[in-house]
Amino acid sequence: MKTSRTNFPARLGLFLVVLTLGGGVRAADVVENWSFLEPGVLPKAQSFAASGIPIYISGLKAGGGVDAKSTPANPFEGTARALSVEPAPDNGTLRIFTRPFPDKTPAKGFYEFAFRLVEGGFNFNPEFFSGSSDPKGHWFKGTEQFFGFAFIPRAPIIVSPPKQNLVTEDVKVLAIEENYAFRVEWQTSGDNLEFHFLLNGKPLTAANGAEVSKSVPQSKIAETVLGFRLASGSEEGPCFKGFLGRIQAEAQAP
């Protein structure tokens, strides 16, 4: 099954950020502590390098980089900066794409990001990109979204399809003003790519306590590369208010 993609118009404010990680993905901060964002300055369109791990952000109309001295301040310990997301009066269709594995999906690996909700929520999808990983091109061209998550304050994490409420032994609903780390793990199993999910290091389960996993047939993702998409807001409503912290990704030995 596949879910519908959200088209976003070219007129939305956007910027392309490219970070060079020496040609490989490591178990380190993919966004390098958001060091390319100047505190107090809303980023504008700019390419930060000619090659590397690309990050694409569109529709961010308020917020930007924050550090320990900013207002608001970076809420994550152990990181110099974070990305503050603020809703704007004229709304903003926020989209953030990352493609940490430029040319081939690892047989086994993980992707993890830190977040903090203040108001409103966002959606998150593993997504399979087609085409070149050239950071100057349309490297975030998606093919299918097989499943996705909704992160909403005072509610469980929701995955669909099929729609399920997910919890851990410690977290039944997402609180505001609290830091979380969401982790996607995958490995090749026969003809499928099997996904598992954790929040703050604990497996996400259904209401009956069964650990939840998702399976994607390899035949449906041939000639594509795994990437990730975060989305919030629309032309009719504002994006969420909150923070994004460290993003990590690593290809692991099978």
N, C-alpha and C positions, 0 to 999 in steps of 0.2 A: 504494500500500500504506500501511497505517497500523499503528502499534504500539499496544499496549494502554496505557491510562492507569493510573496508580497512584492509587487513592483514599486520602485520608488523613482520619482521623476528626477530628471537631471538638474532641474532648477534648485533642488535642495542644496543647501550649503554642504560642502564635503571637503575632506582632505585625505590625501594618501600619505601614509607614513611607512617608510621602509627602514628596517633595522638590519644591520649586518652582523650575523652571528658566526662568522668564520666559515660559512658554507655548510654547517651542520646544526642539527637541533640537539640541545643538551637539556639536562634537568635543571635549567636555570630560568630566570625571568625572561620570557619572550619579549616583553615590552621594556626590558631594562629599567625597571622602576619608573616607567613613563618619563624617563629623563629628557626626552625630546620636547616635553610640554613645559613651557615657562609658567610658573605659578602666577595666577591672576590674569593670564592672557588666553583668550579663546583662540585656539589654533586655526590658521587659515590654510588654504591649499598649498601644500609644499611636499616635494619629494626629498627625503632625507638621505637617500643613498641610491646607487644605481642597481644594486643587487642585494639579496639577503631575504630575510623573512618579512613579508609585507603585512601591513595592517591598514585596513581601509575603514574610515569612519565617515558617515554622512548624516546630516540632519542635526548635528550638535549645535544648538543655538545659544546655550547658556551653560556655564561651568568651565571646565578645563583642568589644567594641572593644579594640584595642591600639594603643599608640603607642611612641615610642622608649624610654620609661622603663618600659614594662610588662614583666611576666614572664608569658608570653613577650613578646618585643618585636616590633614591626612589622618584617617582613623586607624590605619593599619600599622602595627608595630613591626619593626625590622625592615621597613621599606622607606626610601627617601621621599617618594612621591606617589600619588595616586591620581586617578581620573575622577573628577567630580562631575556628576550629571545633574543638570538643573532644568526643569521645565521652563519654557518661555511663553509669553503671552500669545504669540502667534503659532504655538505648537511646534513640534519638530518630530519628523519621522526618523528617529534615531536607528541607525544600522551600523553594526561593527562586525567586520569580517576578519578572520585570521586564517592563514594557510601555513602552518608551521612546518609542513613536510612538502617541499616544493614540487617534487616530481613523482613520488611513489608513496602510497600508504604503507606504513610499517606493518609487518605481520603481527606485531604486538607493540603496545605503547600506551601512553596516557596523555590527557590534557586536563589541566586544572586551573580554575580562576577563582580569585577572592572577590567577594562582593558584600555590600552593606546597603540595605534598603532603608529609606526614610519615608518615602511616600510613593504609592503606585508600584507597578511591577513591570517585568520584562519577560520576553520569551527567549529561549536558547535552543539552537538546533545544531547537531552535527550535520554537515552538508558536504556533498561530494562535488568537487569542482572539476570542470573540464577545461581543456586548453592549456596554453603555456603558463608557466609560473612567472613570466617576466613581470617584475613589479611595475613597469611602465605601461603594461597592457591591462586588459580586462581579465585579470587572473582570478577574480572572484565569481566568474560565471558558473552558476550552480546548475546541476542537472535534476536531482531529486532530494527531497527531505523525507526520510522514512519515518522519523519520529521526532518529537520535540517536547520541551519542558516549559512550564509557566512558573515563575517565581513571583508570588504575590504576598504582601504583608498579611500576617495573621491568618494564613492558610497553609495547608500542606503544599509541598511541591507537587505539581500536576504533570503527568506525562500522558501523551496521546500520540497516535491511536494505539489501542483503545484507551479511553480516558481513565486514569487511575490516580488516586491520591497516594503519595509516597511519603514515608516517614522514616526516621531512624529511632533507635532505642532512646536517644537523647532529645531529638527534635521532632515534635508532632506538628507544629506550625512555625512558620518563619516570623521571627520577631523584628520589629523595627529597631534601628540603632544597635544592631549586633552584627559582628563579623562572621562570615561563613566562607567555606572553601568547598566548591563543587568540583568533583573529579569524575571524568569519563575514562574508563579503561576498556581496552579492546584487545582481542587476539583472534588469530585465524583458527577456525575449527572446521575441518573438512572443507565443504564448499561455501562456508559462511564466515562472516565477520561477526563475532559475538561481543556485545557491549555490556558492561556492568557500570554501576554508578554509586558514588559515595558522597556523603556530606560530612565535612569535618572528620574524615577518616572512617566513618561508619557506613556500612552498606545501606542503601535505600531499599525499603521493603514495602509491600502492599499492606493493607489493613490486617490481613491474616498472618502477617509475619514472614511471608515468603519473599525471598530476595527477587527483585525485578531485574530482568535482562531483556535485551533486544537483539535480534538477529537480522543481518542484511545479507542476502545472497551475493556471492562474489560475481555471479553472472550479470547482476544488475548494476555493478559499479566498475565494470571493466573500463580501462582507459580514463579513469577519474582519480582524483586525489582527495583524501579526507581533509576537510576544513571545518570551520565553526562560525556560527552566525548568532549574534545577539541583536534583538530588535525590541523597540519600545515606542509607543506613541503612534499617531496617525495624523492625517490632515484634520480629523475631527476632534482629536484629543491630545493632551500633552504626553510627553515621555515621562518616565519615572524620575524620581529624585533619589539620589544615592551616590554610591561610590563603587568604582572598580579598582581592585588592587593588582597584585602580582598575577601574571599568567605564565604557567609552566607547561612545557610539552617535552616529551622524550620518546624516542624510538628505543625499544628494549629487545633484548635477545629472546627469541621464541623459547 
